[in-house]
Amino acid sequence: MGKKMSKVFHKKFGQRVRELRRERGMTQEQLSFEIGADNSYIANIENAHRDIPLSRIRMIAKALNVEPFELLKF
C-alpha cells in the first residue's frame, strides 16, 4: 500500500472510531482508559497520527461494543 493510500486509510479509520465513540457518549480519555492506553492514544488514532495493531482494533471494538469489522465500515 502506498504512503498516500495508507494515510487515507488511517484517516477514514480514525473518523470511524470517532463516530462510534461519540455515538456512545464517550470521551477520548474514557476510551483510552477502557483499552489500557495513555490519554492521547485515541486522539492520535482519530487524527491519523498512529498506526494501530490488530490487537488494539479488537480492544477498541470491544470497548465500543461493536464487532471489529464495524470499525472498518467506511
Buried (B, 14 or more C-beta within 10 A) or exposed (E): EEEEEEEEBBBBBBBBBBBBBEEEEBEBBBBBBBBEBEEBBBBBBBBBEBEBEEEBBBBBBEBBEBEBEEBEEE
